[in-house]
Amino acid sequence: MNVLVINAGSSSLKYQLFDMDTETVVAKGLCERIGIGGHLKHTPVAGGKPEFDEDVEMPTHAEAISNVIEKLTSERYGVISSLDEIGAVGHRVLHGGKKFSESVLIDDNVIDVIEECVPLGPLHNPANLMGIRACRLAIPSAPQVAVFDTAFHQTMPEYAYIYPVPYRYYEEYDLRRYGFHGTSHRYVSARAVELLDMPLEDTRVITCHLGNGSSIAAVKGGKCVDTTMGLTPLEGLPMGTRSGSIDPAVIKYLSDRAGISLGEVITILNKESGVLGVSGVSSDFRDIEAAAADGSARARLALDIFHYQTLKYIGSYIGVLGGADAIVFTAGLGENSPATRAAIIDRLGGIGIAIDKEKNNTRGKLAEITGEGSLSRIFVIPTNEELVIARDTIQKTK
Ligand code: ADP
């Protein structure tokens, strides 16, 4: 059976069509500039068909989906002969609030609940809903499944997710830590458990999803017990353009001093901060590593801050778990930057955790990089959120 996986953003929509009999991608692509023009890049992976990469008018997500379907089924660029060959559709949904602790088959009621979670994910949930509605209209015969970024973290204990602010705000406004990247943390922690070859209930795993957006999770017995992102994906580690955790009083202070609104400060903390803000170079770690190597002191500082804060969270999660059987690196930076992994783990030598310099010289593939005598095993595990979404979709539509 083929499963179409959709990741809809406010002006973009990424897709992958999986053949789930073999768990392989048969086509993938990206619609960009939805609502402000439109561009479609469609790449057939199987069958030797050519790539399509052109501007296409897409006023809304509905036109984006119909263009994707047209390409998937077309004579020239297609990989399937008709819509009937799409057995189900899986959607990445950012915020499931506290209502969803696992993936769910979409019906009108589920759509209402995702809608209720819009205040918690004001940028993403409306876009995710547009993708869902467009697919329901375009492919009415295919069941649709929502896979939430927040779901895996729903097992956190209360003391990890309740913010120490008046409790009534949790009761009235659902104000609490939720956590994100859950699909990735779930996938790589489960892979780590397989590699550890220990009884599941005894396993203590720290997963570091380091990419443009970064978060860390502490996973005990396969269940998430803490994570660095919070009510929104702004909390925790410094990221490409996000500040991560700072003194909340900074927001009013900056607003007063710079004469800008609180909303503008939040936008700055989301879009102009992190390693971009400090380095002044780029949000892309490759550019920053290159600039630091060329002698840019601010690029060096941005990297130092990132490594230092990551180290602090890993250290605190070793405390939370009472030790770590595995520390996992994943996502763009975690999978591809030996320098990042070494800068973090080398500082844990004092508590008996080490990586192997040679083995660490690996990029983009599954690898164990544990150093001799290390108390924790260290893994690089490539994440695959789309495959998890496709698997959940099959499971929920059985
Ligand atoms: P997103 O959060 O957008 O999914 P990714 O997981 O793709 O992000 O991670 C993107 C980040 O990974 C970028 O900052 C990029 O520079 C970094 N990255 C990718 N490859 C490398 C590499 N070889 N060396 C250092 N950083 C890399």
Boltz pocket constraint, residues with backbone or C-beta under 6 A from the ligand:
constraints:
  - pocket:
      binder: B
      contacts: [[A, 210], [A, 211], [A, 212], [A, 213], [A, 240], [A, 283], [A, 284], [A, 285], [A, 286], [A, 287], [A, 289], [A, 331], [A, 332], [A, 333], [A, 334], [A, 336], [A, 337], [A, 363]]
      max_distance: 6.0
